[in-house]
Amino acid sequence: MAADEPASNGNTPASEDRQTRIEYWGPAIAVSLAMFIAVIDSTLMNVAIPAIVEDLDTTVTTVQGAIAFYSLVMAALILPGGKLPTIYGIRRLMTVTLIVYAVGTLLAAISTNAAMLYIGWALIEGAAAAVLIPLTFTVLMFSYEGRDRAKALGLLAGVNAAGAAVGPILGGALTTYASWRWGFGLEALVVVVTLFFVRYVRPGRLTETRGTLDIGGTLLSIAGATTLVTGFLLGGKYGWLLARQPFFVGDIHFNPVGTSPAIWFIGLGLVAFAAFIQYEARVERAGGSPLVPSDMLTNSHFTSGVLTFSVRSIVMAGFIFVVPVYLQSGIGYTAFEAGVAMLPFSVATLLVSLFTTDWHKYVSQKMLVQGGIILMGVGLLLLYEQTSLSTSQSRLVRTSAC
C-alpha cells in the first residue's frame, strides 16, 4: 500500500448509504417482524393442538380454554395497551414488550402441564401482544409520512400475509418431525432479531406532552371486553338465547328463566361499553386524557370498521382453530398434512393481499369490504358441506382457498 494512500475503514459511500437505508427502514422491519411473530404464533398453536393435548396429558377442551383465555387477555388489555405510547418512549416500550413476549413464549416452550401453558402463552404472551399489535401501527405513524408510510404499511401487510402462508406448514412440520415446542422457541429467536431493528425506532413518546393512564376508562374497557368476549365464547356451548345445558358457577346454577349465560354476559358487556363511552366523554369535557377520544367513538366509519373487523376476526379465529383439529382428530392427518391442507387458504390470503392493494383506486372501499365478506360467507357455506369424516383432501383444499 502506498504511504500516502488512506487505510480503508470500510466506510465507503456505498456502505454508508446501505447503513442509512437500514437505519431508515429499521422501524418498518421491526414492526413487520413483530407482526410476523404474532401471526405465526396463532397458526403454530392451532396446528399443534392434538400434539399438545397428548404431550401435556390434557384435553382439547383444556387447550381450547387456553386459546379462549388468550383472547380474553388480549381483548381486556388492547385499549389500555394502545394508550401506553403516549406515556412511555416508543422504543423502550417496544423493547420491554418484546422481551416480555419472549419470556412468555419460552415458558410455553418448556411447559410440563396445562397451567404453565396458560401462564406462558395465554397470560404473558397475550398481555404482550395486546401492547405489541397496536404499537406496530403507532411506530409506522411515528416514523414515516406520505409515500414512505404507504410503503411501510405495504411491507407490514405483505409480511403479515407471508406469516399466514408459512405458519401452518412450519408449525405442521415442526410438530410432526420435531416437537411443537420448537415452534415457540423459534418465536423467541425471531424476537432477538426484531430487537436488533428496534434500536432504529425513535425514542420519543407519541405525543409531546406526557399522557396519563385513564384508570376509570381502563377498568370499564376491561370489564366490557372481558364480559363481551366471555359471552361469545359461551354461546357455542350453552346456546345464544335459550340454555342448551345447565351452567354452573361453582355450585351455583345460573340459567335465569331458562336462558343461556351467553346472552347475559353479552348484555353486561354492552352495558359496560355504553358506560365506557359516557365516561370517556365526561373525562374529555373535564380536560382529562381519555383512553379513546370521543370523536372516534362517535365516528360511524370508525365504529363500522371496528365492528366489521371484529366479526371477520371471530370467523377466522374459529376457522383456523376448528379445521386443523378436525383434520387431525377427525380424519387422521398428521400436523404436517393438516398444514399442507391449510396452505391454499394461506396462499390465497397472501396473493389477494398483495394484488388488491391498488383496487381502491377503481372500486370503493365499501364495495371491497362487502365483496370480501360475501366471499368469506360463500367459502364457509361450501366448507360446511365438506366437513364430514369421508371428505377427501382435494375437496377440502379447494374449499379452503375461498
N, C-alpha and C positions, 0 to 999 in steps of 0.2 A: 504494500500500500504506500502511495506517495506520502511524503512528510506533510504536505500542505492539504492532503485530502481529509475531510472531516470523517470521523468514525461514525458508522451507521448505528443509530439507536432504535431503528425500526419505525420511527415516526415519520414515514413518508406521507405525502399528501393523500395518496390512495388509502393508506391505513387510517389516517386521521379522519378522512371522510367516512370510511366504513364505521369507525368508532362513533362518530357523530350520529350516523343513522341508527346505530344500535341504541344509543342513549335516547334519541328522539322517539323511536318506536318501542322502546323498552316497556313503558306503561301498557301499551296495547298488547304486547306479547305476554306480559304478566297477567293481565285480566283474562286473556284468552286461555292461557294455561289453567287459571283458576276455574274458569267455567268448564273447561275440558275435564278437570278432576271431578267436578260436581256431576256432570253428565255420565262419565264413566262409572262413578260410584253407584248410581241408581241401577244401571244396566248390569254391573257386576253382581250386585246384591240379588236382583231378581233371577238371573240365570243360575245363581249358586244356591238358591233356596233348598232344593232337595238334599244337596251335599251338606249344607249347614245343619239341616234337621238331623241327618244321620251322624255327623261328626260330633255335634253337641248333645246328642241323645235327647232331642226335644221333639216338638210337633210343628207342623206347618202353621197351625194357629198361633203358636208362640212367636215364630219368626214374623208372621203377618202382624202380630202385635208390636214387634219392634219397628216395622215399617210404619204402622199407624202412629206409634209414639214419635218417630222421627218427623212425621207430618205435623203432629201437634206442636212439637217444639219449634219447628220452622214457622208455622202459622202464628204462634204466640209471639215470637221474637222478631219477625221480619220488619214490622213497623218501627219498633224501637231501634233495631239494627240500622235502619235507613237514616236515623237521626244522628248516629254517632259521628259521621264525618264532619258535622258542624261543631262538634265538641272537642274531638281529638284530631291530631295531624293524620292526614290520609295515609302517608307512607307507614307511620308507626302502627296505625290501626290495621292496615292490611298485613303487615309483618306479624303482629301478635295473633291476628285471626288465623293466618295460615299455620302458625306454629301450634295453636290450639287444635286446629283441624288435623294436623299430623299426629298429635298425641291421641286424638280420638280414633284415627284410622289404625294406628299401631296397636292400640288397646283392642280394637276389633280383630286385628290380625292374630293376636295371641289369646283370644277368648277361649276359655275352657268350659264355659257354661253360658246359658242364655242371659244371665244377669250382667256378665261382662260385656256381652254384645249390646245389650240395652244401654249400658253406661257409655261405652266407647263409641258405638255407631249412632245410636238414636239420640242420646243426650248431648255428648260433647260435639260430635260431628254436626248434628242438627243445629245446635246453637251457633257453631262457627259458620255453617252455611247460611244461616239467617242473616248474618252480618255480611258475609262474603258476596252473596248474589247481588243485593242492591249496590254494594260497594264497587262491583265491576263497572257498572254504568256510571257511577259517580266519578270514578277515575278517568274514564274516557271523556266525560263532560268537562272535567277539571283540566285535562291535559291537551285537548285538541279543539280546534274550531274549523268551521267550514268544510271543505272537501276532505281534509285530513281526518276530521271527526267521522265523516261518512266512510272513509277507508277503514278506520279503526273499528267501526261498528260492523262493517262487512267482514273484517277478519274475525271478529268475535262470533258472528253468525256462522261463518264457514267452519271454524274450529268446533263450535257447538254441534253442528251437523256431523262433522267428522267423528266427534266423540260418540254420537248416537250410532254411527255406522260401525265404528271399531269396537265399541263396548261389548255387544253380545258375542262377537267372535272371540275377542280377547278373553272375556270372562268365561266363556264356554271352554276355550282351550286350556286356560289355567286350571279351571275346576276339574276337567276331565283328565288331563295329563300331568298335573302337578297337585295343586291344592287351592281351594278358594281363598285361603289366607294370603297367598302370593298376590292376589288382586289388590287387597288392602295395602300390602307392603309396597306395591308398585305406586299406589297413590301417594304414599309418603315420599317416595323418590321424586315424583313429579313436583311435589311441594318444594323440595330442596332446589330444583331447577327454577321454579317460579320465584323463589326468594332471591335468586341471583338478579332477576329482572326487576323485582320490586324496588331495588335501590335506585332505579331511574325515575321512580314516581316522585313528584314534587312533595316536599314535606309539609306544606301548609294545610290549614283547615279549608273546608269548602266555603265558609263564609268568613269575612274579615272580623266580625265580632263573634266572640265565642258563644255558642248556643248553650242552652241548659236542657237537661232531660225533663220532659213533661211527665212527672210521676203519675198524676191522675189519669192522663191520657194513656200512658203506658199500661196501667192496671186495667183500664176499661178495654183497651185493644186486646190485651192478653185474655181477659175474660170472654170477650166476644169471639175471638178467633178460636180459643180452646173449646168453648161450648158448641160453636157452629160446626167445627170440624168433627168433634165427637158425635154430633147428631148425624152427620153424613156417614161416618164410619159405622154407626149402629144401625143405620137404615137397612143395609143389606141383610143383616141377620135377624133383626127384630121387627122389620116392616117399617114403612114410612108413615102410616097413619094408624092402622089397627095392628095390635100386637100379634105377631106370629107365635111367640113363645114368651114365657114369663121372664121378666128382667129383675134381677136382684142386686141391691147394693148392700153387701154384707149379708145380713139376714133379713133385710127389709125388701119386701116385694113392692115394685114400683111399676104399675100399669094402670094409671087412673082411668076409670070408665072404659077399660079395655083398649086403651090407646098404646101405641109404641113409644118408648122413651125417646126415639129419634125426633119426633115432632116437637117434644118439649125442649130438648137440647137446642134444636134449630131455632125455635121460638125465643129461647133465652139468649141465644147468640145474636139474633136480630135486634132484640131489645137492648142488649149491651152495646151494639154498634150504633143504634139510634142515640143512646145516651152519650156515646163517644163523640158523635158528630156535634151534639148540642154543647158538650163540654169544651171541645176544641174551639167552637165559635166563641164561647164565653172567654176562654183564655186569650184568644186573638183580640177581642174587643178590649180586654183589660191591658193590652200592650205586652202580653207574655209571648213565649215561644212555643207555639203548639206543635204537637208531634207531626201533624199533617195540616198544611194551610187549608182554611175553609173553602177558598175558591176552587181548590182541587176537588174537594168532596162534593161541591155543588155543580161541577162541570159535567154535563151529560156525556160528552165524548169520552172523558176520562173514566167515569163510572161504568159506561157501557163497555169500554175496552177492558177494564179490570174484570168485569163480570164474564165477558166472552173468554178472556184468557183463563179465568178460573175454571169455567166449565170444560174448556179444552184440556186443561191440566188434569182435572179429575178423570176425564175419559181416558187420556193417555196413560196416566198412572195405573188405572185399572187394567188397561190392555197389557202394559209391559210387566205387570205382576202376574196376571192370570195365565197368559199364553205360555210363558216358559214353564210354569208349574204344571199346566195341563199337558204340555208336550212330554215332560219328563215323567211325571207321576201317572198320567193317563195313558199315553201311547208308548212310553218306554224309551224315549230318546235319551241319549247322553246329554250332558250340559253343552258339549261342543255341537252336537247335532241340533239342539234347540237354538243355539246361537246362529247356526247356518240358516235355520228356518226363519229366524227373525231378520236375516240380512236384507231381503227385499224391502221390508219396512224401513230399515235404517238407510239403505241406499236411496230409496225414494225420497226420504226426508232430506238427505244431503243434496241430491240433484235439484229438487224443487227449490230448496233454499238458495242454491247458487244461481239458478237460471230465472228466477222470478223477481230478482232484486229491482229491476227496472220496469216491471209491469205497471207500477203505479203511475207511470207517465202516460199510459194508454188506457188504463182501466181504473176506475175509482177505488180507493182503498176499501170502501164499504163493500163493493162488489167482490173484491178479492177475498175479504174475510168471509162473506156469505158463501162464496164458491168453495172455500176451504172447509167450512162447516158442513156443507152439503156432501162433499166428497167423503169427509170423515163419517158422516151418517150412513152413506151408501156402503162404505167399507165395513162398518160394524154390522149392518144388516146381512151382508154377504157372509161375514165371519160367523154370525150366529147360526147360519145354515150348515157351516162346515165343521163345527166343533162337536164331533162325535168320535167315539173310540175307533171307528172304522175309517176316519178321514185319512186320505193319502197325503203325503208330504207335499206333493206337487200342487194339489188343490189349495192347501193351506198357505203355501208360499205365494201363490198367485193372489190370494185374497188379502194377505197381509200387506202387499205392496200398495193397496188402496189407502 
